[in-house]
Amino acid sequence: MDKQDLLHFSVSSLCRGMDVITLRDLMKGVPYRIVRKQKEAMVLAAGSRYNELHILLEGSVKAVMEHENGKSVLIETIEAPDPIAPAILFAPRQVLPVTVLAESDSRLLILPLETILDLCQKDRQFLINFLSEIGGKLSLFAEKFRLLEFSSLRKRIAVFLSNRLEDSRYTLPFPKEKLAEYLSVARPSLSRELSEMAAEGILNIEGRTITVLDQKRFKTILAE
């Protein structure tokens, strides 16, 4: 693996807490492939066997679920240097439930299942990072699908914030486009609802920081 690819990989969540020299030594002799995908190209097809971990070194991809009626639903946007569907790698059937498309020109590091097992056995930190990545993804998807139970966007926003507020305040670690995706709504709809909640004095919004101003009305939304 060349120096540039190693640096890209080193900032992945799978390599958290590992220095570049340790990672370089760990990757010596390890089988891998580097693949390039142009914008809008298919990276992985739904229903295909997923027995190699794909890690974005550059660019971004989107995972979409396609329905029989021809419509597709955006499930997740994945940006470098994140791994794609790590939990599926160890699923009983290893079948990918979504189609993955390149949102921009992308480069991917592909590691076979046996390579991942070897890395986990050789380095305890890599194993911890891999398990944490799977656990984090499962927790996020569990919350995302729980939020879909609420038909009201206002209720989804309130529930999302309620689990993250510190001193009535939460700063989004990602752009509002990502929050809209997480709440399964269009960005204009999210912006409109947030603006209305701000106009009503329930929230104050400054950039990515959201503050609950009216605790009573906020709790009423949660109780609806």
Phi, psi and omega in degrees: 000128182286168188300318183294316178295322179297320179294319177299315182294326185295337180264006174292154177299336179289342183248016181301131178082005180249133178278161186297323181294317177298318180294319179301314180294324181294327184272356180298127177076003181279130177290133179202167174224151172246127183236139176255140176228131178280159179307134179077359178285152176283130178265313179216144181258141175300138180091351180279156179285135183243089181242017174223132181279128177259126180237125180287124173265326178213147175091195180211154179226163175234140177259123181236147176253123184262138179256164182297334181281003178094348180278152178233147181242129178287122181264317185196146169253131183241129182242152177300138010252045184278152173279157179256124173047055181298328182292327182296332181303327182248015176287154182304321184259343180054039180255127183285124183275352184231160171265135181250124182240145179284123176277337178212170174304128189225155172234136184233140171266127182244121182241123178299158180306316181298325178295316178300317178299317179297316181296321179294324180286325184280330186226116183297322181295321178298318178299313179299316180297319181295315179295321178296321179298315179296312181299318179296317179297316181296321179295318180296316181291325177298316179292319181300315181286332175293322179296332180292346177293337184265121181285334181277125177296323179300320179292321179298317179298314183297316180294317178302313182291322186300330181278356187232352185294138171230117185055044176067017185224145175215133177253119180298132178275005182214165180296161180296335175302321180291323177294319178300317178298317182296324181271000178062045177224164176286149181303317179300323180294319178295314181300319180296316182292319178296321179296320179294319180294327177289318180296329180277358178081012179281319182234157167239132184236120177231105184062237179265000182267125180244127180240133176277118181266322183248092183297324182296311180291326178297316179292329177295319177299317181296328184275349184293000000 
